[in-house]
Amino acid sequence: MLKEKFNQYSFILDRTARRVKQYAQTSFSSHGIDLTVDQWTVIKTLYEAKDLTHKEIADECGKDQPTMTRIIDLLLKKGLVMRVENPNDRRSLHIQLTSTGNQQVEKLAPLVKEFRMKAWENLTDEDFQHFTRILNKIYSNLETT
């Protein structure tokens, strides 16, 4: 019985995560936003943290380093981020937003928030409390020690 529920809930969780990302990407495209959801996540993370290494961004965004390198390369081509040498360790590069990247985040953040709020419509405070508790429990079950 537990295995059946696990399969059902895992499917629902995966399906919902895909739907949220698809909805956001469709919303980006329909509003002429030339970014993927993953690219948005990176520039928003940098906007909040200001200066991170590739590895730190990958960890914050839940991506592996090769994927993060591809995303950052695309953002470099768009002029939204730049690589900066670490003054204390020349082997270490940090990623920072350019002024264009900062402007893009400030311009798009309210619109992206609006897209994301669609997923939360019709949920009560109690729904949020249960949802948060359950997701945090799943997360902590999978933490490595």
N, C-alpha and C positions, 0 to 999 in steps of 0.2 A: 504493500500500500504506500509506504513512504517513497519508494522508488518511482511509482507512478506519479505521485504528487510532485516529486523533484523534477521529473521530466516535464510535466505540465507547467510548473512555475518557471523553470529555466526557459522554456519556449516562450512563455508570456513576457518574461523579462527581456530576452533577446529581441523578440518581435517589437516590443515597445521602444526599446533603445534605437532600433533601426528606423522605426516610424518617426521618432522625434528628430533624428538626424536628417532623414529624408525631407520632413516638413521644413526644417530650418534651411536646408540646401535649396529647396524649391522656392522658399521665401526670399533667400538671397538672390537667386537668379531672377525672379519676377520683379525685384526692386532694382535690378541692374548692378548688384554688388558683385564685383569681380574678385570674389574670395570663396574658398571652400570653407566649410564649417571648421575643419581642422586648422586652416590658415587663420581664421578668426580667433580660434582658441589660443593659438600661439601669440598673436599680436596683443590680445587682451591680457594674457598672462604676463607678457613683457611690459605692458602698460602699467600693470599693478606692481610688478617686481623691479622694473627698470633695467636690470643688468644680470643676465644669467648665462651659464655655459650651456652648450648643446645638451649635455647630460641632465642638467637641472631642468631645462625646459621639457625634455623628454619625460622625466619623472613627473613633473607637474601636470603634463598633458596626457599621461598614460600611454605614451607611444614608445616604440623601440628607437634606438639611436639612428639606424639607417633611414627609417621613415621620417624621423625628425630632420635629418640632414636634407632630404628631398624637399620637405616643406619649407625649410629655411632657405634653401637655394631658390625656390620659386618666389619667396618673399623678398629676397635680395634683388632678383630681376625686376620686381614690381617697385623697388625703391622704398619698401616699407621698413626694412631692417638693415642693420649693418653689423659686420664683424669688427670687433675691437680687440686689440692685443691687451692682455692683462699686464699692467705695468710691473707686477711682482713676479710674473712667470710668463715669459714670452712664448712658451709652448702652448699656453692656454688662451683660447679665444673666447670672448664673451659676445653675446648677441644683445644688441640694443635697438630700440625703435628709432627710426629717423624722425625728423620733424613731420614728414608726410605721414609716417606710420602713426604718430601721436594724433595728428589731425584726423586720420581715418577712424581711429578708435573713438575719439570724442564725437565725431559725426555719426558713426554707426551704432554706438552703444544703446541709445534710446530705441532705435528701430529693432535691434536684435533682442532687446528686452521684451519688446512688444511681441515678436515672433514666439519667444519662449513662453510668454504668459499664456498663450493659446493652450498649451499642454496642461496648464493648471486650472483652467476654467472649471467651475462646478465642483471643486474640491473644498471640503470644509477644513477648519483648523484641526479637527480630530483626524481627518484623513491624512493631513500633513504630518501630524504627530506619529501616527501608525507607520506611515510610509518611511519617515526618517528613521524611526526605531528599527524597522525591519531591514532597511538597506544598510544601516550602520552595523547591525548584527551580522548580516551576510559578509560585509567587508571585514569585520574583525575575525570572523571564522576563517577567513582566507589569509590573514596576515601571517607573514613568515617571522619566525622568532630568531 
